[in-house]
């Protein structure tokens, strides 16, 4: 399955949730895309609710179905709550950490920075967006790319960062201090529904 490259707003409207997590993508038209988007619908089934939750999280982190299912299976092998483990693995992806630090204003933009070789992990170039960071690892921009306009503009828009990432403004580096706690992540995500969905299929 190829990666979706169309408008993020359409994906958000499809699941009626801000997959950019800023609300802008559904502010103007908070209904499904298409000519019947505003029409009333029959009662939503339990399966549809679970599928929608899975799609919602998959769209947020920008994964293909194959990547998402693989991460889900990896989360099952870890100690702790399956759904929470899934979110922690998604949060520790390099593209997500680049976004959380503020080098990019969206996860799609962060993925592009990584793909193009602009990002370093512990001083070494890593161009794999799915690279999973461990606590203590340091993420930075290549020295020649620290003045990129898109990076500067994105950093200027950052007012608050998540507590599990420490950012050093003087060095332009971000360190993953620890894996996030569940209460530090999006409260509108119901990861239990995702577990139920995959347990049924």
PyMOL commands that place a pseudoatom at each C-alpha (Angstrom):
pseudoatom trace, name=CA, resn=UNK, resi=1, chain=A, elem=C, hetatm=0, pos=[0.000, 0.000, 0.000]
pseudoatom trace, name=CA, resn=UNK, resi=2, chain=A, elem=C, hetatm=0, pos=[1.490, 3.317, -1.066]
pseudoatom trace, name=CA, resn=UNK, resi=3, chain=A, elem=C, hetatm=0, pos=[1.747, 6.300, 1.249]
pseudoatom trace, name=CA, resn=UNK, resi=4, chain=A, elem=C, hetatm=0, pos=[-1.023, 8.899, 1.031]
pseudoatom trace, name=CA, resn=UNK, resi=5, chain=A, elem=C, hetatm=0, pos=[0.317, 12.172, -0.381]
pseudoatom trace, name=CA, resn=UNK, resi=6, chain=A, elem=C, hetatm=0, pos=[-2.930, 14.107, -0.763]
pseudoatom trace, name=CA, resn=UNK, resi=7, chain=A, elem=C, hetatm=0, pos=[-4.292, 16.899, 1.437]
pseudoatom trace, name=CA, resn=UNK, resi=8, chain=A, elem=C, hetatm=0, pos=[-4.077, 16.245, 5.184]
pseudoatom trace, name=CA, resn=UNK, resi=9, chain=A, elem=C, hetatm=0, pos=[-7.319, 18.170, 5.657]
pseudoatom trace, name=CA, resn=UNK, resi=10, chain=A, elem=C, hetatm=0, pos=[-9.272, 15.544, 3.721]
pseudoatom trace, name=CA, resn=UNK, resi=11, chain=A, elem=C, hetatm=0, pos=[-7.977, 12.746, 5.942]
pseudoatom trace, name=CA, resn=UNK, resi=12, chain=A, elem=C, hetatm=0, pos=[-8.897, 14.710, 9.036]
pseudoatom trace, name=CA, resn=UNK, resi=13, chain=A, elem=C, hetatm=0, pos=[-12.417, 15.364, 7.781]
pseudoatom trace, name=CA, resn=UNK, resi=14, chain=A, elem=C, hetatm=0, pos=[-12.809, 11.697, 6.949]
pseudoatom trace, name=CA, resn=UNK, resi=15, chain=A, elem=C, hetatm=0, pos=[-12.288, 10.669, 10.579]
pseudoatom trace, name=CA, resn=UNK, resi=16, chain=A, elem=C, hetatm=0, pos=[-13.676, 13.945, 11.982]
pseudoatom trace, name=CA, resn=UNK, resi=17, chain=A, elem=C, hetatm=0, pos=[-10.542, 14.532, 13.998]
pseudoatom trace, name=CA, resn=UNK, resi=18, chain=A, elem=C, hetatm=0, pos=[-7.617, 16.930, 13.692]
pseudoatom trace, name=CA, resn=UNK, resi=19, chain=A, elem=C, hetatm=0, pos=[-4.811, 14.610, 12.566]
pseudoatom trace, name=CA, resn=UNK, resi=20, chain=A, elem=C, hetatm=0, pos=[-2.472, 17.634, 12.583]
pseudoatom trace, name=CA, resn=UNK, resi=21, chain=A, elem=C, hetatm=0, pos=[-3.444, 18.060, 16.258]
pseudoatom trace, name=CA, resn=UNK, resi=22, chain=A, elem=C, hetatm=0, pos=[-3.905, 21.805, 15.885]
pseudoatom trace, name=CA, resn=UNK, resi=23, chain=A, elem=C, hetatm=0, pos=[-7.590, 21.963, 14.915]
pseudoatom trace, name=CA, resn=UNK, resi=24, chain=A, elem=C, hetatm=0, pos=[-6.961, 23.960, 11.749]
pseudoatom trace, name=CA, resn=UNK, resi=25, chain=A, elem=C, hetatm=0, pos=[-7.673, 21.053, 9.430]
pseudoatom trace, name=CA, resn=UNK, resi=26, chain=A, elem=C, hetatm=0, pos=[-11.306, 20.664, 10.523]
pseudoatom trace, name=CA, resn=UNK, resi=27, chain=A, elem=C, hetatm=0, pos=[-12.106, 24.171, 11.763]
pseudoatom trace, name=CA, resn=UNK, resi=28, chain=A, elem=C, hetatm=0, pos=[-13.865, 25.352, 8.614]
pseudoatom trace, name=CA, resn=UNK, resi=29, chain=A, elem=C, hetatm=0, pos=[-15.553, 22.126, 7.523]
pseudoatom trace, name=CA, resn=UNK, resi=30, chain=A, elem=C, hetatm=0, pos=[-15.924, 19.657, 10.414]
pseudoatom trace, name=CA, resn=UNK, resi=31, chain=A, elem=C, hetatm=0, pos=[-17.781, 17.068, 8.337]
pseudoatom trace, name=CA, resn=UNK, resi=32, chain=A, elem=C, hetatm=0, pos=[-16.840, 14.258, 5.982]
pseudoatom trace, name=CA, resn=UNK, resi=33, chain=A, elem=C, hetatm=0, pos=[-15.552, 15.138, 2.478]
pseudoatom trace, name=CA, resn=UNK, resi=34, chain=A, elem=C, hetatm=0, pos=[-17.751, 14.577, -0.574]
pseudoatom trace, name=CA, resn=UNK, resi=35, chain=A, elem=C, hetatm=0, pos=[-21.190, 15.734, -1.635]
pseudoatom trace, name=CA, resn=UNK, resi=36, chain=A, elem=C, hetatm=0, pos=[-22.893, 13.680, 1.082]
pseudoatom trace, name=CA, resn=UNK, resi=37, chain=A, elem=C, hetatm=0, pos=[-20.531, 14.761, 3.810]
pseudoatom trace, name=CA, resn=UNK, resi=38, chain=A, elem=C, hetatm=0, pos=[-23.138, 16.763, 5.709]
pseudoatom trace, name=CA, resn=UNK, resi=39, chain=A, elem=C, hetatm=0, pos=[-25.977, 14.261, 5.366]
pseudoatom trace, name=CA, resn=UNK, resi=40, chain=A, elem=C, hetatm=0, pos=[-27.215, 12.356, 8.378]
pseudoatom trace, name=CA, resn=UNK, resi=41, chain=A, elem=C, hetatm=0, pos=[-25.910, 8.836, 8.735]
pseudoatom trace, name=CA, resn=UNK, resi=42, chain=A, elem=C, hetatm=0, pos=[-27.331, 5.637, 10.135]
pseudoatom trace, name=CA, resn=UNK, resi=43, chain=A, elem=C, hetatm=0, pos=[-26.117, 4.411, 13.502]
pseudoatom trace, name=CA, resn=UNK, resi=44, chain=A, elem=C, hetatm=0, pos=[-22.369, 3.804, 13.489]
pseudoatom trace, name=CA, resn=UNK, resi=45, chain=A, elem=C, hetatm=0, pos=[-21.392, 0.183, 14.128]
pseudoatom trace, name=CA, resn=UNK, resi=46, chain=A, elem=C, hetatm=0, pos=[-18.898, -0.942, 16.758]
pseudoatom trace, name=CA, resn=UNK, resi=47, chain=A, elem=C, hetatm=0, pos=[-16.534, -2.120, 14.016]
pseudoatom trace, name=CA, resn=UNK, resi=48, chain=A, elem=C, hetatm=0, pos=[-16.676, 1.249, 12.273]
pseudoatom trace, name=CA, resn=UNK, resi=49, chain=A, elem=C, hetatm=0, pos=[-15.874, 3.027, 15.546]
pseudoatom trace, name=CA, resn=UNK, resi=50, chain=A, elem=C, hetatm=0, pos=[-12.834, 0.814, 16.072]
pseudoatom trace, name=CA, resn=UNK, resi=51, chain=A, elem=C, hetatm=0, pos=[-11.681, 1.188, 12.464]
pseudoatom trace, name=CA, resn=UNK, resi=52, chain=A, elem=C, hetatm=0, pos=[-12.052, 4.968, 12.661]
pseudoatom trace, name=CA, resn=UNK, resi=53, chain=A, elem=C, hetatm=0, pos=[-9.898, 5.076, 15.804]
pseudoatom trace, name=CA, resn=UNK, resi=54, chain=A, elem=C, hetatm=0, pos=[-7.202, 3.010, 14.137]
pseudoatom trace, name=CA, resn=UNK, resi=55, chain=A, elem=C, hetatm=0, pos=[-7.252, 5.193, 11.026]
pseudoatom trace, name=CA, resn=UNK, resi=56, chain=A, elem=C, hetatm=0, pos=[-7.167, 8.316, 13.182]
pseudoatom trace, name=CA, resn=UNK, resi=57, chain=A, elem=C, hetatm=0, pos=[-3.924, 7.304, 14.897]
pseudoatom trace, name=CA, resn=UNK, resi=58, chain=A, elem=C, hetatm=0, pos=[-2.410, 5.984, 11.669]
pseudoatom trace, name=CA, resn=UNK, resi=59, chain=A, elem=C, hetatm=0, pos=[-3.121, 9.312, 9.962]
pseudoatom trace, name=CA, resn=UNK, resi=60, chain=A, elem=C, hetatm=0, pos=[-1.660, 11.299, 12.868]
pseudoatom trace, name=CA, resn=UNK, resi=61, chain=A, elem=C, hetatm=0, pos=[1.700, 9.549, 12.638]
pseudoatom trace, name=CA, resn=UNK, resi=62, chain=A, elem=C, hetatm=0, pos=[1.616, 9.171, 8.845]
pseudoatom trace, name=CA, resn=UNK, resi=63, chain=A, elem=C, hetatm=0, pos=[2.140, 5.409, 8.626]
pseudoatom trace, name=CA, resn=UNK, resi=64, chain=A, elem=C, hetatm=0, pos=[1.023, 2.938, 5.984]
pseudoatom trace, name=CA, resn=UNK, resi=65, chain=A, elem=C, hetatm=0, pos=[-1.222, 0.108, 7.128]
pseudoatom trace, name=CA, resn=UNK, resi=66, chain=A, elem=C, hetatm=0, pos=[1.675, -2.351, 6.898]
pseudoatom trace, name=CA, resn=UNK, resi=67, chain=A, elem=C, hetatm=0, pos=[3.916, -0.152, 9.071]
pseudoatom trace, name=CA, resn=UNK, resi=68, chain=A, elem=C, hetatm=0, pos=[1.160, 0.441, 11.598]
pseudoatom trace, name=CA, resn=UNK, resi=69, chain=A, elem=C, hetatm=0, pos=[0.303, -3.262, 11.936]
pseudoatom trace, name=CA, resn=UNK, resi=70, chain=A, elem=C, hetatm=0, pos=[3.996, -4.111, 12.361]
pseudoatom trace, name=CA, resn=UNK, resi=71, chain=A, elem=C, hetatm=0, pos=[4.326, -1.536, 15.155]
pseudoatom trace, name=CA, resn=UNK, resi=72, chain=A, elem=C, hetatm=0, pos=[1.147, -2.878, 16.762]
pseudoatom trace, name=CA, resn=UNK, resi=73, chain=A, elem=C, hetatm=0, pos=[2.601, -6.397, 16.794]
pseudoatom trace, name=CA, resn=UNK, resi=74, chain=A, elem=C, hetatm=0, pos=[5.876, -5.125, 18.277]
pseudoatom trace, name=CA, resn=UNK, resi=75, chain=A, elem=C, hetatm=0, pos=[3.942, -3.369, 21.037]
pseudoatom trace, name=CA, resn=UNK, resi=76, chain=A, elem=C, hetatm=0, pos=[2.277, -6.672, 21.942]
pseudoatom trace, name=CA, resn=UNK, resi=77, chain=A, elem=C, hetatm=0, pos=[5.671, -8.141, 22.878]
pseudoatom trace, name=CA, resn=UNK, resi=78, chain=A, elem=C, hetatm=0, pos=[6.451, -5.419, 25.411]
pseudoatom trace, name=CA, resn=UNK, resi=79, chain=A, elem=C, hetatm=0, pos=[5.520, -5.408, 29.070]
pseudoatom trace, name=CA, resn=UNK, resi=80, chain=A, elem=C, hetatm=0, pos=[2.646, -3.169, 30.047]
pseudoatom trace, name=CA, resn=UNK, resi=81, chain=A, elem=C, hetatm=0, pos=[-0.606, -2.107, 28.405]
pseudoatom trace, name=CA, resn=UNK, resi=82, chain=A, elem=C, hetatm=0, pos=[-0.689, -3.006, 24.703]
pseudoatom trace, name=CA, resn=UNK, resi=83, chain=A, elem=C, hetatm=0, pos=[-2.380, 0.191, 23.504]
pseudoatom trace, name=CA, resn=UNK, resi=84, chain=A, elem=C, hetatm=0, pos=[-0.102, 2.463, 25.528]
pseudoatom trace, name=CA, resn=UNK, resi=85, chain=A, elem=C, hetatm=0, pos=[2.962, 0.590, 24.288]
pseudoatom trace, name=CA, resn=UNK, resi=86, chain=A, elem=C, hetatm=0, pos=[1.783, 1.220, 20.725]
pseudoatom trace, name=CA, resn=UNK, resi=87, chain=A, elem=C, hetatm=0, pos=[1.602, 4.965, 21.298]
pseudoatom trace, name=CA, resn=UNK, resi=88, chain=A, elem=C, hetatm=0, pos=[5.026, 5.002, 22.971]
pseudoatom trace, name=CA, resn=UNK, resi=89, chain=A, elem=C, hetatm=0, pos=[6.600, 3.221, 20.001]
pseudoatom trace, name=CA, resn=UNK, resi=90, chain=A, elem=C, hetatm=0, pos=[4.972, 5.676, 17.603]
pseudoatom trace, name=CA, resn=UNK, resi=91, chain=A, elem=C, hetatm=0, pos=[6.195, 8.612, 19.681]
pseudoatom trace, name=CA, resn=UNK, resi=92, chain=A, elem=C, hetatm=0, pos=[9.778, 7.348, 19.670]
pseudoatom trace, name=CA, resn=UNK, resi=93, chain=A, elem=C, hetatm=0, pos=[10.018, 7.377, 15.854]
pseudoatom trace, name=CA, resn=UNK, resi=94, chain=A, elem=C, hetatm=0, pos=[12.658, 9.779, 14.550]
pseudoatom trace, name=CA, resn=UNK, resi=95, chain=A, elem=C, hetatm=0, pos=[10.241, 11.743, 12.356]
pseudoatom trace, name=CA, resn=UNK, resi=96, chain=A, elem=C, hetatm=0, pos=[7.938, 12.271, 15.333]
pseudoatom trace, name=CA, resn=UNK, resi=97, chain=A, elem=C, hetatm=0, pos=[10.806, 13.396, 17.593]
pseudoatom trace, name=CA, resn=UNK, resi=98, chain=A, elem=C, hetatm=0, pos=[11.972, 15.886, 14.936]
pseudoatom trace, name=CA, resn=UNK, resi=99, chain=A, elem=C, hetatm=0, pos=[8.395, 17.233, 14.901]
pseudoatom trace, name=CA, resn=UNK, resi=100, chain=A, elem=C, hetatm=0, pos=[8.171, 17.312, 18.709]
pseudoatom trace, name=CA, resn=UNK, resi=101, chain=A, elem=C, hetatm=0, pos=[11.461, 19.223, 18.955]
pseudoatom trace, name=CA, resn=UNK, resi=102, chain=A, elem=C, hetatm=0, pos=[10.117, 21.816, 16.527]
pseudoatom trace, name=CA, resn=UNK, resi=103, chain=A, elem=C, hetatm=0, pos=[12.440, 21.426, 13.535]
pseudoatom trace, name=CA, resn=UNK, resi=104, chain=A, elem=C, hetatm=0, pos=[9.289, 20.936, 11.435]
pseudoatom trace, name=CA, resn=UNK, resi=105, chain=A, elem=C, hetatm=0, pos=[5.744, 22.207, 11.954]
pseudoatom trace, name=CA, resn=UNK, resi=106, chain=A, elem=C, hetatm=0, pos=[4.142, 18.916, 10.828]
pseudoatom trace, name=CA, resn=UNK, resi=107, chain=A, elem=C, hetatm=0, pos=[5.128, 15.264, 10.963]
pseudoatom trace, name=CA, resn=UNK, resi=108, chain=A, elem=C, hetatm=0, pos=[5.054, 15.149, 7.174]
pseudoatom trace, name=CA, resn=UNK, resi=109, chain=A, elem=C, hetatm=0, pos=[7.561, 18.005, 7.082]
pseudoatom trace, name=CA, resn=UNK, resi=110, chain=A, elem=C, hetatm=0, pos=[9.693, 16.225, 9.683]
pseudoatom trace, name=CA, resn=UNK, resi=111, chain=A, elem=C, hetatm=0, pos=[9.669, 13.061, 7.585]
pseudoatom trace, name=CA, resn=UNK, resi=112, chain=A, elem=C, hetatm=0, pos=[10.912, 15.049, 4.616]
pseudoatom trace, name=CA, resn=UNK, resi=113, chain=A, elem=C, hetatm=0, pos=[13.794, 16.533, 6.632]
pseudoatom trace, name=CA, resn=UNK, resi=114, chain=A, elem=C, hetatm=0, pos=[14.839, 13.046, 7.700]
pseudoatom trace, name=CA, resn=UNK, resi=115, chain=A, elem=C, hetatm=0, pos=[14.475, 11.541, 4.212]
pseudoatom trace, name=CA, resn=UNK, resi=116, chain=A, elem=C, hetatm=0, pos=[16.644, 14.277, 2.708]
pseudoatom trace, name=CA, resn=UNK, resi=117, chain=A, elem=C, hetatm=0, pos=[19.451, 13.640, 5.170]
pseudoatom trace, name=CA, resn=UNK, resi=118, chain=A, elem=C, hetatm=0, pos=[19.241, 16.877, 7.160]
pseudoatom trace, name=CA, resn=UNK, resi=119, chain=A, elem=C, hetatm=0, pos=[18.942, 15.175, 10.573]
pseudoatom trace, name=CA, resn=UNK, resi=120, chain=A, elem=C, hetatm=0, pos=[21.608, 13.707, 12.846]
pseudoatom trace, name=CA, resn=UNK, resi=121, chain=A, elem=C, hetatm=0, pos=[21.199, 11.252, 15.728]
pseudoatom trace, name=CA, resn=UNK, resi=122, chain=A, elem=C, hetatm=0, pos=[24.105, 11.310, 18.172]
pseudoatom trace, name=CA, resn=UNK, resi=123, chain=A, elem=C, hetatm=0, pos=[26.095, 13.176, 15.518]
pseudoatom trace, name=CA, resn=UNK, resi=124, chain=A, elem=C, hetatm=0, pos=[25.488, 10.628, 12.739]
pseudoatom trace, name=CA, resn=UNK, resi=125, chain=A, elem=C, hetatm=0, pos=[23.187, 11.091, 9.753]
pseudoatom trace, name=CA, resn=UNK, resi=126, chain=A, elem=C, hetatm=0, pos=[20.028, 9.004, 9.884]
pseudoatom trace, name=CA, resn=UNK, resi=127, chain=A, elem=C, hetatm=0, pos=[17.640, 9.197, 6.931]
pseudoatom trace, name=CA, resn=UNK, resi=128, chain=A, elem=C, hetatm=0, pos=[15.125, 6.595, 8.079]
pseudoatom trace, name=CA, resn=UNK, resi=129, chain=A, elem=C, hetatm=0, pos=[11.950, 8.232, 9.476]
pseudoatom trace, name=CA, resn=UNK, resi=130, chain=A, elem=C, hetatm=0, pos=[10.931, 5.055, 11.309]
pseudoatom trace, name=CA, resn=UNK, resi=131, chain=A, elem=C, hetatm=0, pos=[14.251, 4.867, 13.187]
pseudoatom trace, name=CA, resn=UNK, resi=132, chain=A, elem=C, hetatm=0, pos=[13.344, 4.322, 16.821]
pseudoatom trace, name=CA, resn=UNK, resi=133, chain=A, elem=C, hetatm=0, pos=[15.116, 6.452, 19.391]
pseudoatom trace, name=CA, resn=UNK, resi=134, chain=A, elem=C, hetatm=0, pos=[16.154, 5.310, 22.836]
pseudoatom trace, name=CA, resn=UNK, resi=135, chain=A, elem=C, hetatm=0, pos=[16.140, 7.568, 25.894]
pseudoatom trace, name=CA, resn=UNK, resi=136, chain=A, elem=C, hetatm=0, pos=[19.340, 9.619, 26.002]
pseudoatom trace, name=CA, resn=UNK, resi=137, chain=A, elem=C, hetatm=0, pos=[19.816, 9.904, 22.258]
pseudoatom trace, name=CA, resn=UNK, resi=138, chain=A, elem=C, hetatm=0, pos=[20.353, 13.395, 20.850]
pseudoatom trace, name=CA, resn=UNK, resi=139, chain=A, elem=C, hetatm=0, pos=[18.752, 14.721, 17.668]
pseudoatom trace, name=CA, resn=UNK, resi=140, chain=A, elem=C, hetatm=0, pos=[20.124, 17.713, 15.785]
pseudoatom trace, name=CA, resn=UNK, resi=141, chain=A, elem=C, hetatm=0, pos=[20.282, 19.299, 12.349]
pseudoatom trace, name=CA, resn=UNK, resi=142, chain=A, elem=C, hetatm=0, pos=[23.388, 19.025, 10.179]
pseudoatom trace, name=CA, resn=UNK, resi=143, chain=A, elem=C, hetatm=0, pos=[25.582, 22.068, 10.757]
pseudoatom trace, name=CA, resn=UNK, resi=144, chain=A, elem=C, hetatm=0, pos=[25.063, 23.272, 7.174]
pseudoatom trace, name=CA, resn=UNK, resi=145, chain=A, elem=C, hetatm=0, pos=[21.270, 22.947, 7.527]
pseudoatom trace, name=CA, resn=UNK, resi=146, chain=A, elem=C, hetatm=0, pos=[20.723, 24.806, 10.805]
pseudoatom trace, name=CA, resn=UNK, resi=147, chain=A, elem=C, hetatm=0, pos=[19.954, 27.988, 8.884]
pseudoatom trace, name=CA, resn=UNK, resi=148, chain=A, elem=C, hetatm=0, pos=[17.295, 26.401, 6.681]
pseudoatom trace, name=CA, resn=UNK, resi=149, chain=A, elem=C, hetatm=0, pos=[14.402, 28.828, 6.437]
pseudoatom trace, name=CA, resn=UNK, resi=150, chain=A, elem=C, hetatm=0, pos=[11.760, 26.158, 7.032]
pseudoatom trace, name=CA, resn=UNK, resi=151, chain=A, elem=C, hetatm=0, pos=[13.533, 25.015, 10.213]
pseudoatom trace, name=CA, resn=UNK, resi=152, chain=A, elem=C, hetatm=0, pos=[13.960, 28.545, 11.601]
pseudoatom trace, name=CA, resn=UNK, resi=153, chain=A, elem=C, hetatm=0, pos=[10.326, 29.421, 10.903]
pseudoatom trace, name=CA, resn=UNK, resi=154, chain=A, elem=C, hetatm=0, pos=[9.126, 26.251, 12.568]
pseudoatom trace, name=CA, resn=UNK, resi=155, chain=A, elem=C, hetatm=0, pos=[11.258, 26.783, 15.704]
pseudoatom trace, name=CA, resn=UNK, resi=156, chain=A, elem=C, hetatm=0, pos=[9.927, 30.337, 16.037]
pseudoatom trace, name=CA, resn=UNK, resi=157, chain=A, elem=C, hetatm=0, pos=[6.377, 28.952, 16.293]
pseudoatom trace, name=CA, resn=UNK, resi=158, chain=A, elem=C, hetatm=0, pos=[7.176, 26.620, 19.194]
pseudoatom trace, name=CA, resn=UNK, resi=159, chain=A, elem=C, hetatm=0, pos=[5.887, 27.851, 22.551]
pseudoatom trace, name=CA, resn=UNK, resi=160, chain=A, elem=C, hetatm=0, pos=[5.735, 24.641, 24.557]
pseudoatom trace, name=CA, resn=UNK, resi=161, chain=A, elem=C, hetatm=0, pos=[7.475, 21.303, 24.153]
pseudoatom trace, name=CA, resn=UNK, resi=162, chain=A, elem=C, hetatm=0, pos=[6.561, 17.956, 25.608]
pseudoatom trace, name=CA, resn=UNK, resi=163, chain=A, elem=C, hetatm=0, pos=[8.290, 17.243, 28.914]
pseudoatom trace, name=CA, resn=UNK, resi=164, chain=A, elem=C, hetatm=0, pos=[9.961, 14.034, 27.751]
pseudoatom trace, name=CA, resn=UNK, resi=165, chain=A, elem=C, hetatm=0, pos=[12.142, 16.005, 25.304]
pseudoatom trace, name=CA, resn=UNK, resi=166, chain=A, elem=C, hetatm=0, pos=[14.844, 18.418, 26.425]
pseudoatom trace, name=CA, resn=UNK, resi=167, chain=A, elem=C, hetatm=0, pos=[15.784, 21.115, 23.914]
pseudoatom trace, name=CA, resn=UNK, resi=168, chain=A, elem=C, hetatm=0, pos=[19.077, 23.019, 24.033]
pseudoatom trace, name=CA, resn=UNK, resi=169, chain=A, elem=C, hetatm=0, pos=[18.515, 26.256, 22.154]
pseudoatom trace, name=CA, resn=UNK, resi=170, chain=A, elem=C, hetatm=0, pos=[22.197, 27.225, 22.057]
pseudoatom trace, name=CA, resn=UNK, resi=171, chain=A, elem=C, hetatm=0, pos=[23.186, 23.960, 20.362]
pseudoatom trace, name=CA, resn=UNK, resi=172, chain=A, elem=C, hetatm=0, pos=[19.884, 23.386, 18.513]
pseudoatom trace, name=CA, resn=UNK, resi=173, chain=A, elem=C, hetatm=0, pos=[19.694, 19.838, 19.851]
pseudoatom trace, name=CA, resn=UNK, resi=174, chain=A, elem=C, hetatm=0, pos=[16.838, 17.822, 21.312]
pseudoatom trace, name=CA, resn=UNK, resi=175, chain=A, elem=C, hetatm=0, pos=[17.307, 14.888, 23.678]
pseudoatom trace, name=CA, resn=UNK, resi=176, chain=A, elem=C, hetatm=0, pos=[14.738, 12.151, 24.269]
pseudoatom trace, name=CA, resn=UNK, resi=177, chain=A, elem=C, hetatm=0, pos=[14.869, 12.029, 28.060]
pseudoatom trace, name=CA, resn=UNK, resi=178, chain=A, elem=C, hetatm=0, pos=[12.416, 9.152, 28.491]
pseudoatom trace, name=CA, resn=UNK, resi=179, chain=A, elem=C, hetatm=0, pos=[9.430, 7.516, 26.883]
pseudoatom trace, name=CA, resn=UNK, resi=180, chain=A, elem=C, hetatm=0, pos=[6.226, 9.500, 27.374]
pseudoatom trace, name=CA, resn=UNK, resi=181, chain=A, elem=C, hetatm=0, pos=[3.576, 8.783, 29.986]
pseudoatom trace, name=CA, resn=UNK, resi=182, chain=A, elem=C, hetatm=0, pos=[0.065, 8.176, 28.685]
pseudoatom trace, name=CA, resn=UNK, resi=183, chain=A, elem=C, hetatm=0, pos=[-1.252, 11.403, 30.220]
pseudoatom trace, name=CA, resn=UNK, resi=184, chain=A, elem=C, hetatm=0, pos=[1.285, 13.379, 28.158]
pseudoatom trace, name=CA, resn=UNK, resi=185, chain=A, elem=C, hetatm=0, pos=[-0.217, 12.193, 24.885]
pseudoatom trace, name=CA, resn=UNK, resi=186, chain=A, elem=C, hetatm=0, pos=[-3.410, 13.117, 23.057]
pseudoatom trace, name=CA, resn=UNK, resi=187, chain=A, elem=C, hetatm=0, pos=[-6.344, 12.435, 25.415]
pseudoatom trace, name=CA, resn=UNK, resi=188, chain=A, elem=C, hetatm=0, pos=[-8.756, 12.158, 22.477]
pseudoatom trace, name=CA, resn=UNK, resi=189, chain=A, elem=C, hetatm=0, pos=[-7.142, 8.902, 21.351]
pseudoatom trace, name=CA, resn=UNK, resi=190, chain=A, elem=C, hetatm=0, pos=[-8.764, 5.705, 22.610]
pseudoatom trace, name=CA, resn=UNK, resi=191, chain=A, elem=C, hetatm=0, pos=[-6.056, 3.126, 21.998]
pseudoatom trace, name=CA, resn=UNK, resi=192, chain=A, elem=C, hetatm=0, pos=[-8.157, 0.340, 23.521]
pseudoatom trace, name=CA, resn=UNK, resi=193, chain=A, elem=C, hetatm=0, pos=[-10.406, 0.500, 20.441]
pseudoatom trace, name=CA, resn=UNK, resi=194, chain=A, elem=C, hetatm=0, pos=[-7.376, -0.131, 18.216]
pseudoatom trace, name=CA, resn=UNK, resi=195, chain=A, elem=C, hetatm=0, pos=[-6.492, -3.239, 20.218]
pseudoatom trace, name=CA, resn=UNK, resi=196, chain=A, elem=C, hetatm=0, pos=[-10.099, -4.426, 19.918]
pseudoatom trace, name=CA, resn=UNK, resi=197, chain=A, elem=C, hetatm=0, pos=[-10.046, -3.800, 16.165]
pseudoatom trace, name=CA, resn=UNK, resi=198, chain=A, elem=C, hetatm=0, pos=[-6.951, -5.901, 15.502]
pseudoatom trace, name=CA, resn=UNK, resi=199, chain=A, elem=C, hetatm=0, pos=[-8.100, -8.640, 17.873]
pseudoatom trace, name=CA, resn=UNK, resi=200, chain=A, elem=C, hetatm=0, pos=[-11.223, -9.058, 15.716]
pseudoatom trace, name=CA, resn=UNK, resi=201, chain=A, elem=C, hetatm=0, pos=[-9.641, -9.237, 12.297]
for i in range(1, 201): cmd.bond("trace and resi %d" % i, "trace and resi %d" % (i + 1))
show_as sticks, trace
zoom trace
